[in-house]
Amino acid sequence: MTTVLLVRHGLTAVTGKILLGWTPGVSLDERGRRQASDLAGRLADIPLAAIVSSPLERCRETAGTIAARRPDGPQAAGGVQPVAVDERFGECRYGDWTGQELAVLAKDPLWAVVQSHPSAVVFPGPEGEALRDTQARGVTAVREWNDRLGPDATWLLCSHGDVIRTIVADALGMHLDMYHRITVDPCSLTVIRYGERRPFVRRINDIGGDVAELLPAPPKPEGEAGAGGAGGAGTDGAVGSAAGDEAAPRPALSPDEVVGGGAGSYPPPAGGGAV
């Protein structure tokens, strides 16, 4: 199975306040750089066949921090694993909404449609994109990278909250109208394994804890057959969770980490408004 590690970029100074979209020149702030460094340390031992990023600065900075901590894998001339940029993983094009405060957008009549029927939404203005098209380009790109890297590869994609949520919704077989049910916090880790018949979502919105299950399974002794090693195909179809599995304690999050930066994630004004 091809394993995809989906990472949302780290925090910026305006995450959860401004709908950034494709706004250029927005970098990680100190918190975001710390998040990226922490995640890079957690993933340092996981062999990655490729690291792929959205073209936007906040994603390239997050991916670059992870690439700089790679002990192996394909190396560039400077000794750092290269980061490939794929525009199909760029943020949804929010059109005239780009750069506006989320608190203001929450009063726009279109906001209620984004909340309740996002598959019907086309963001306003000549640069606006349909959210269903964001999902289509992201899912298509993931599957093309899977084919390129092969069924035994593990690779990392650094993208944006709405893009990752639409990819996860596809993997879960969920209608796009339910994608708001998926949470993708800044610098969180989501893991999908793509098999021949179906994808398996192994983690969603992981913001801490052990990643040993992502290591390649040790080779089996010659002639031995079995269900597979840790994280192998034999466990993907299991019903229920393994004995002793326990969720890691979740640290308290600041409001802007909970809010996220995607359209539709800002809470409605007190006393009513969009749901």
One Martini backbone bead per residue (centre of mass of N, CA, C, O) as a GRO file, in nm:
protein
  275
    1MET     BB    1   0.096   0.035   0.021
    2THR     BB    2   0.033   0.364  -0.008
    3THR     BB    3   0.171   0.626   0.194
    4VAL     BB    4   0.012   0.922   0.328
    5LEU     BB    5   0.136   1.230   0.455
    6LEU     BB    6  -0.066   1.478   0.596
    7VAL     BB    7   0.024   1.828   0.612
    8ARG     BB    8  -0.025   2.104   0.777
    9HIS     BB    9   0.053   2.397   0.816
   10GLY     BB   10   0.161   2.625   1.009
   11LEU     BB   11   0.146   2.893   1.182
   12THR     BB   12   0.028   3.217   1.161
   13ALA     BB   13  -0.059   3.541   1.240
   14VAL     BB   14  -0.361   3.482   1.067
   15THR     BB   15  -0.470   3.235   1.170
   16GLY     BB   16  -0.825   3.251   1.191
   17LYS     BB   17  -0.872   3.560   1.058
   18ILE     BB   18  -0.775   3.504   0.763
   19LEU     BB   19  -0.843   3.447   0.422
   20LEU     BB   20  -0.579   3.364   0.235
   21GLY     BB   21  -0.518   3.156   0.034
   22TRP     BB   22  -0.308   3.303  -0.230
   23THR     BB   23  -0.152   3.473  -0.051
   24PRO     BB   24   0.139   3.622  -0.055
   25GLY     BB   25   0.402   3.624   0.192
   26VAL     BB   26   0.316   3.400   0.408
   27SER     BB   27   0.448   3.313   0.711
   28LEU     BB   28   0.568   3.173   0.964
   29ASP     BB   29   0.566   3.177   1.286
   30GLU     BB   30   0.698   3.089   1.577
   31ARG     BB   31   0.490   2.865   1.622
   32GLY     BB   32   0.513   2.731   1.341
   33ARG     BB   33   0.814   2.661   1.358
   34ARG     BB   34   0.783   2.481   1.607
   35GLN     BB   35   0.588   2.279   1.489
   36ALA     BB   36   0.767   2.186   1.253
   37SER     BB   37   1.002   2.087   1.428
   38ASP     BB   38   0.846   1.876   1.590
   39LEU     BB   39   0.750   1.707   1.348
   40ALA     BB   40   1.028   1.648   1.229
   41GLY     BB   41   1.118   1.480   1.476
   42ARG     BB   42   0.896   1.258   1.460
   43LEU     BB   43   0.973   1.189   1.134
   44ALA     BB   44   1.287   1.127   1.101
   45ASP     BB   45   1.258   0.789   1.073
   46ILE     BB   46   1.083   0.823   0.819
   47PRO     BB   47   1.070   0.708   0.517
   48LEU     BB   48   1.085   0.921   0.218
   49ALA     BB   49   1.022   0.932  -0.122
   50ALA     BB   50   0.861   1.212  -0.071
   51ILE     BB   51   0.827   1.577  -0.088
   52VAL     BB   52   0.523   1.766  -0.095
   53SER     BB   53   0.404   2.094  -0.209
   54SER     BB   54   0.276   2.369  -0.188
   55PRO     BB   55   0.355   2.691  -0.319
   56LEU     BB   56   0.316   2.811  -0.050
   57GLU     BB   57   0.508   2.933   0.195
   58ARG     BB   58   0.388   2.784   0.451
   59CYS     BB   59   0.442   2.503   0.323
   60ARG     BB   60   0.741   2.517   0.236
   61GLU     BB   61   0.847   2.564   0.524
   62THR     BB   62   0.740   2.308   0.652
   63ALA     BB   63   0.869   2.105   0.452
   64GLY     BB   64   1.164   2.207   0.487
   65THR     BB   65   1.193   2.126   0.783
   66ILE     BB   66   1.151   1.826   0.735
   67ALA     BB   67   1.377   1.781   0.520
   68ALA     BB   68   1.622   1.871   0.713
   69ARG     BB   69   1.565   1.589   0.901
   70ARG     BB   70   1.676   1.383   0.704
   71PRO     BB   71   1.868   1.077   0.710
   72ASP     BB   72   1.731   1.000   0.436
   73GLY     BB   73   1.693   0.956   0.119
   74PRO     BB   74   1.666   1.172  -0.112
   75GLN     BB   75   1.936   1.375  -0.226
   76ALA     BB   76   2.072   1.664  -0.239
   77ALA     BB   77   2.355   1.837  -0.276
   78GLY     BB   78   2.320   1.954   0.036
   79GLY     BB   79   2.174   1.694   0.197
   80VAL     BB   80   1.874   1.755   0.124
   81GLN     BB   81   1.564   1.688   0.090
   82PRO     BB   82   1.359   1.746  -0.148
   83VAL     BB   83   1.101   1.976  -0.265
   84ALA     BB   84   0.806   1.934  -0.416
   85VAL     BB   85   0.598   2.119  -0.642
   86ASP     BB   86   0.227   2.134  -0.637
   87GLU     BB   87  -0.042   2.319  -0.742
   88ARG     BB   88  -0.279   2.116  -0.668
   89PHE     BB   89  -0.210   2.180  -0.342
   90GLY     BB   90  -0.335   2.432  -0.333
   91GLU     BB   91  -0.539   2.642  -0.237
   92CYS     BB   92  -0.824   2.755  -0.242
   93ARG     BB   93  -1.003   2.967  -0.459
   94TYR     BB   94  -1.170   3.251  -0.311
   95GLY     BB   95  -1.139   3.511  -0.447
   96ASP     BB   96  -1.300   3.779  -0.305
   97TRP     BB   97  -1.228   3.650  -0.014
   98THR     BB   98  -0.949   3.715  -0.024
   99GLY     BB   99  -0.817   3.864   0.274
  100GLN     BB  100  -1.051   3.833   0.460
  101GLU     BB  101  -1.235   3.841   0.727
  102LEU     BB  102  -1.409   3.600   0.890
  103ALA     BB  103  -1.610   3.781   1.048
  104VAL     BB  104  -1.724   3.905   0.784
  105LEU     BB  105  -1.796   3.649   0.614
  106ALA     BB  106  -2.015   3.537   0.820
  107LYS     BB  107  -2.233   3.760   0.689
  108ASP     BB  108  -2.247   3.615   0.437
  109PRO     BB  109  -2.474   3.431   0.262
  110LEU     BB  110  -2.262   3.216   0.156
  111TRP     BB  111  -2.177   3.091   0.426
  112ALA     BB  112  -2.420   2.899   0.467
  113VAL     BB  113  -2.346   2.726   0.220
  114VAL     BB  114  -2.067   2.637   0.310
  115GLN     BB  115  -2.184   2.484   0.559
  116SER     BB  116  -2.430   2.302   0.412
  117HIS     BB  117  -2.329   2.321   0.070
  118PRO     BB  118  -2.022   2.298  -0.056
  119SER     BB  119  -2.065   2.155  -0.340
  120ALA     BB  120  -2.213   2.437  -0.454
  121VAL     BB  121  -1.962   2.610  -0.434
  122VAL     BB  122  -1.868   2.934  -0.572
  123PHE     BB  123  -1.644   3.154  -0.561
  124PRO     BB  124  -1.615   3.478  -0.593
  125GLY     BB  125  -1.516   3.573  -0.888
  126PRO     BB  126  -1.277   3.514  -1.135
  127GLU     BB  127  -1.095   3.335  -0.911
  128GLY     BB  128  -1.305   3.143  -0.841
  129GLU     BB  129  -1.377   2.830  -0.680
  130ALA     BB  130  -1.474   2.514  -0.665
  131LEU     BB  131  -1.465   2.285  -0.419
  132ARG     BB  132  -1.488   2.034  -0.606
  133ASP     BB  133  -1.224   2.112  -0.761
  134THR     BB  134  -1.030   2.094  -0.531
  135GLN     BB  135  -1.076   1.795  -0.482
  136ALA     BB  136  -1.008   1.683  -0.763
  137ARG     BB  137  -0.711   1.781  -0.781
  138GLY     BB  138  -0.608   1.648  -0.519
  139VAL     BB  139  -0.682   1.350  -0.572
  140THR     BB  140  -0.539   1.321  -0.842
  141ALA     BB  141  -0.254   1.388  -0.738
  142VAL     BB  142  -0.224   1.163  -0.533
  143ARG     BB  143  -0.259   0.926  -0.737
  144GLU     BB  144  -0.018   1.004  -0.915
  145TRP     BB  145   0.198   0.979  -0.694
  146ASN     BB  146   0.144   0.686  -0.627
  147ASP     BB  147   0.219   0.575  -0.908
  148ARG     BB  148   0.508   0.694  -0.919
  149LEU     BB  149   0.616   0.558  -0.633
  150GLY     BB  150   0.443   0.325  -0.534
  151PRO     BB  151   0.320   0.067  -0.316
  152ASP     BB  152   0.583   0.107  -0.096
  153ALA     BB  153   0.536   0.399  -0.037
  154THR     BB  154   0.636   0.694   0.151
  155TRP     BB  155   0.470   1.012   0.168
  156LEU     BB  156   0.469   1.378   0.168
  157LEU     BB  157   0.209   1.626   0.234
  158CYS     BB  158   0.187   1.984   0.202
  159SER     BB  159  -0.098   2.173   0.305
  160HIS     BB  160  -0.439   2.247   0.345
  161GLY     BB  161  -0.721   2.224   0.513
  162ASP     BB  162  -0.930   2.196   0.277
  163VAL     BB  163  -0.769   1.997   0.107
  164ILE     BB  164  -0.739   1.770   0.314
  165ARG     BB  165  -1.040   1.729   0.376
  166THR     BB  166  -1.119   1.639   0.087
  167ILE     BB  167  -0.933   1.391   0.078
  168VAL     BB  168  -1.053   1.247   0.324
  169ALA     BB  169  -1.343   1.229   0.225
  170ASP     BB  170  -1.276   1.045  -0.011
  171ALA     BB  171  -1.149   0.810   0.158
  172LEU     BB  172  -1.431   0.779   0.330
  173GLY     BB  173  -1.687   0.826   0.138
  174MET     BB  174  -1.765   1.124   0.154
  175HIS     BB  175  -1.944   1.379   0.125
  176LEU     BB  176  -1.863   1.705   0.084
  177ASP     BB  177  -2.093   1.814   0.282
  178MET     BB  178  -1.912   1.663   0.537
  179TYR     BB  179  -1.618   1.796   0.571
  180HIS     BB  180  -1.656   1.962   0.844
  181ARG     BB  181  -1.611   1.701   1.034
  182ILE     BB  182  -1.318   1.763   0.972
  183THR     BB  183  -1.009   1.793   1.142
  184VAL     BB  184  -0.735   2.045   1.066
  185ASP     BB  185  -0.466   2.131   1.212
  186PRO     BB  186  -0.192   2.285   1.263
  187CYS     BB  187   0.053   2.054   1.200
  188SER     BB  188  -0.095   1.808   1.128
  189LEU     BB  189  -0.151   1.448   1.111
  190THR     BB  190  -0.234   1.254   0.821
  191VAL     BB  191  -0.329   0.906   0.735
  192ILE     BB  192  -0.303   0.729   0.417
  193ARG     BB  193  -0.393   0.415   0.274
  194TYR     BB  194  -0.344   0.281  -0.055
  195GLY     BB  195  -0.519   0.047  -0.209
  196GLU     BB  196  -0.650  -0.139  -0.458
  197ARG     BB  197  -0.962  -0.097  -0.340
  198ARG     BB  198  -0.882   0.095  -0.083
  199PRO     BB  199  -0.880   0.320   0.158
  200PHE     BB  200  -0.696   0.403   0.470
  201VAL     BB  201  -0.762   0.568   0.768
  202ARG     BB  202  -0.526   0.607   1.034
  203ARG     BB  203  -0.517   0.930   1.059
  204ILE     BB  204  -0.643   1.227   1.242
  205ASN     BB  205  -0.520   1.504   1.371
  206ASP     BB  206  -0.222   1.465   1.460
  207ILE     BB  207  -0.037   1.634   1.751
  208GLY     BB  208   0.082   1.362   1.887
  209GLY     BB  209   0.318   1.112   1.924
  210ASP     BB  210   0.354   0.809   1.799
  211VAL     BB  211   0.518   0.670   1.473
  212ALA     BB  212   0.603   0.360   1.446
  213GLU     BB  213   0.384   0.246   1.240
  214LEU     BB  214   0.536   0.393   0.985
  215LEU     BB  215   0.730   0.191   0.973
  216PRO     BB  216   0.874  -0.045   0.823
  217ALA     BB  217   0.848  -0.360   0.787
  218PRO     BB  218   0.998  -0.630   0.858
  219PRO     BB  219   1.136  -0.883   0.725
  220LYS     BB  220   1.054  -1.189   0.643
  221PRO     BB  221   1.101  -1.493   0.664
  222GLU     BB  222   1.162  -1.729   0.462
  223GLY     BB  223   0.837  -1.862   0.390
  224GLU     BB  224   0.671  -1.661   0.549
  225ALA     BB  225   0.339  -1.623   0.652
  226GLY     BB  226   0.102  -1.340   0.693
  227ALA     BB  227  -0.040  -1.034   0.808
  228GLY     BB  228   0.188  -0.861   0.887
  229GLY     BB  229   0.314  -0.588   0.995
  230ALA     BB  230   0.337  -0.298   1.110
  231GLY     BB  231   0.092  -0.144   0.920
  232GLY     BB  232  -0.005  -0.352   0.742
  233ALA     BB  233  -0.240  -0.514   0.555
  234GLY     BB  234  -0.342  -0.694   0.799
  235THR     BB  235  -0.453  -0.425   0.967
  236ASP     BB  236  -0.643  -0.251   0.783
  237GLY     BB  237  -0.907  -0.459   0.804
  238ALA     BB  238  -0.957  -0.439   1.087
  239VAL     BB  239  -1.168  -0.477   1.357
  240GLY     BB  240  -1.106  -0.240   1.536
  241SER     BB  241  -0.885  -0.220   1.800
  242ALA     BB  242  -0.611  -0.261   1.953
  243ALA     BB  243  -0.487  -0.376   2.221
  244GLY     BB  244  -0.405  -0.084   2.411
  245ASP     BB  245  -0.509   0.137   2.264
  246GLU     BB  246  -0.421   0.492   2.302
  247ALA     BB  247  -0.479   0.805   2.335
  248ALA     BB  248  -0.328   1.084   2.328
  249PRO     BB  249  -0.289   1.353   2.486
  250ARG     BB  250  -0.451   1.667   2.451
  251PRO     BB  251  -0.367   1.964   2.402
  252ALA     BB  252  -0.415   2.273   2.445
  253LEU     BB  253  -0.586   2.518   2.249
  254SER     BB  254  -0.592   2.777   2.072
  255PRO     BB  255  -0.821   2.943   1.891
  256ASP     BB  256  -0.655   2.949   1.617
  257GLU     BB  257  -0.620   2.638   1.608
  258VAL     BB  258  -0.919   2.559   1.599
  259VAL     BB  259  -1.022   2.729   1.359
  260GLY     BB  260  -0.843   2.793   1.136
  261GLY     BB  261  -0.831   2.875   0.762
  262GLY     BB  262  -1.091   2.776   0.651
  263ALA     BB  263  -1.372   2.771   0.506
  264GLY     BB  264  -1.618   2.751   0.765
  265SER     BB  265  -1.445   2.764   1.063
  266TYR     BB  266  -1.587   2.999   1.174
  267PRO     BB  267  -1.756   3.117   1.418
  268PRO     BB  268  -2.038   3.237   1.497
  269PRO     BB  269  -2.200   3.482   1.603
  270ALA     BB  270  -2.341   3.588   1.863
  271GLY     BB  271  -2.688   3.503   1.828
  272GLY     BB  272  -2.596   3.393   1.541
  273GLY     BB  273  -2.597   3.277   1.214
  274ALA     BB  274  -2.389   3.077   1.100
  275VAL     BB  275  -2.350   2.704   1.116
   0.00000   0.00000   0.00000
